[in-house]
Amino acid sequence: MELSTAGLGLIKKLRSAATNAYAESKGGLELIKGFEGVRLKAYRDTAGVWTIGWGSTRWADGTPVKRGDKLVNTDCADDLFDLTIKQYVNDIRLLVKVPLTQNQFDALVSFQYNTGGLAGSTLLKLLNSGDYQGAADQLLLWDKVTDPVTGQKKPFAVLTERRKKERKLFVTP
C-alpha cells in the first residue's frame, strides 16, 4: 500500500486533532493552583517576575503585573486564572504534534504555565519525534532559578518537586 502526500497530511491533521481535543482538566488545574498558591497583592516570584492571583504575570489585556497591583478577592483571581490558563492550553495545542493522553496534556500545561519555555525546547523536540520517555525525563531538568546576584542557575526545591509531579503525571496512563 502506498500513502499519498494528501494521505500523510490527513494523518498529521488527525494526530493534531487528537491533541487539540483536550482541554485543561480539574486535576491539571489543581496541580497548577497547588504550586502557585493565590495572592491578591502583586509579588515577585522566585525569578523576580511580578505576579498576582494564581501565578498570573499579565492582566487580561496583556499588560504586565506590576508592584502595587491588587485583586479585590479570590473570585477575581479565579477569573484571571481562567483567562491566563487558556493561553497555555493553546500553546500545547499548537506546539505538540503527537497524540497525548489527558495526563500528558495536563502535565505539559502545568509546565508551560510555570516556565513558558516549551517552544524550541529539547523536551518539545523529543516529544514531537515520538520519544515520550525522553520528553518526560526532560521535565526534571527544568528545576532551576537564576540567582539575581551571581546570575548562575541553581536548583530550587519547589521547582524540583513540581517537575517530579509533572513527570509522574506525564507518565501515568
SVG drawing of the C-alpha trace seen along z (x, -y; Angstrom):
<svg xmlns="http://www.w3.org/2000/svg" viewBox="-16 -50 44 52">
<polyline fill="none" stroke="black" stroke-width="0.4" points="0.0,0.0 1.3,-3.4 0.3,-6.6 0.0,-9.8 1.1,-13.2 -2.5,-14.1 -2.9,-11.0 0.1,-11.9 -1.3,-15.4 -4.6,-13.9 -2.9,-11.7 -0.9,-14.6 -4.1,-16.7 -5.9,-13.8 -2.9,-13.4 -3.0,-17.2 -6.8,-17.0 -6.3,-14.3 -4.1,-16.7 -6.4,-19.7 -9.4,-17.8 -8.0,-18.1 -8.9,-20.9 -7.5,-21.5 -8.9,-19.0 -9.8,-19.6 -6.8,-17.6 -4.4,-19.6 -5.8,-22.9 -5.5,-21.7 -1.8,-20.8 -1.1,-24.3 -3.0,-26.0 -1.4,-23.8 2.0,-25.0 1.2,-28.6 -1.0,-29.4 -3.2,-32.5 -2.2,-36.1 -4.3,-39.1 -1.4,-41.6 1.3,-41.6 4.6,-39.9 7.9,-39.0 8.1,-35.3 11.3,-33.2 12.5,-34.5 11.8,-38.1 8.8,-38.5 5.8,-40.5 2.9,-38.0 -0.6,-38.1 -3.5,-35.7 -2.8,-32.1 0.6,-32.9 -0.5,-35.3 2.1,-37.6 -0.2,-39.6 -3.6,-41.1 -6.4,-40.1 -5.5,-43.0 -1.8,-41.7 -0.3,-44.4 2.3,-43.1 1.5,-42.8 3.5,-45.5 4.2,-46.5 1.2,-47.8 -1.4,-45.9 -4.2,-44.2 -7.1,-41.9 -10.4,-42.6 -11.0,-38.9 -10.3,-35.3 -13.2,-35.3 -11.2,-37.9 -8.1,-35.7 -10.1,-32.8 -11.4,-34.8 -7.8,-36.0 -6.6,-32.4 -9.3,-31.2 -8.2,-33.7 -4.5,-33.1 -4.7,-29.3 -6.3,-29.5 -3.0,-30.9 -1.0,-27.9 -3.6,-25.4 -3.5,-26.9 0.4,-26.7 0.2,-23.0 -2.4,-22.6 -0.3,-24.5 3.2,-23.2 2.6,-19.5 2.2,-17.4 1.8,-14.0 -1.2,-12.4 -1.3,-13.0 -3.2,-11.4 -5.1,-13.7 -2.4,-13.3 0.3,-14.2 -1.6,-17.2 -2.2,-18.4 1.5,-17.9 2.5,-20.0 0.0,-22.7 1.4,-22.9 4.9,-23.0 4.2,-25.7 2.2,-27.8 5.2,-27.8 8.0,-28.2 6.7,-29.4 9.7,-27.5 8.2,-24.7 8.7,-26.2 12.2,-25.4 13.0,-23.1 14.6,-19.7 11.6,-18.4 9.3,-19.5 11.7,-18.2 11.8,-14.8 8.0,-14.7 7.2,-15.6 9.6,-13.0 7.6,-10.4 10.1,-10.0 7.6,-10.3 10.0,-8.9 12.8,-11.3 10.3,-14.2 9.2,-13.0 12.8,-12.9 13.4,-16.4 10.8,-17.8 13.2,-17.1 15.9,-19.4 13.7,-22.5 14.1,-22.9 16.4,-25.9 16.1,-29.6 18.7,-32.2 20.4,-33.7 19.8,-37.5 23.3,-38.2 25.5,-35.7 23.4,-35.1 24.0,-31.4 21.2,-28.8 20.6,-27.0 18.2,-24.1 15.1,-25.3 13.3,-22.8 9.8,-23.8 10.6,-23.6 12.2,-20.2 9.1,-18.9 6.8,-20.4 8.8,-18.9 8.7,-15.5 4.9,-15.7 4.5,-16.8 6.7,-14.0 4.8,-11.5 1.5,-12.8 3.0,-12.7 4.0,-9.0 0.7,-7.9 -1.6,-6.3"/>
</svg>
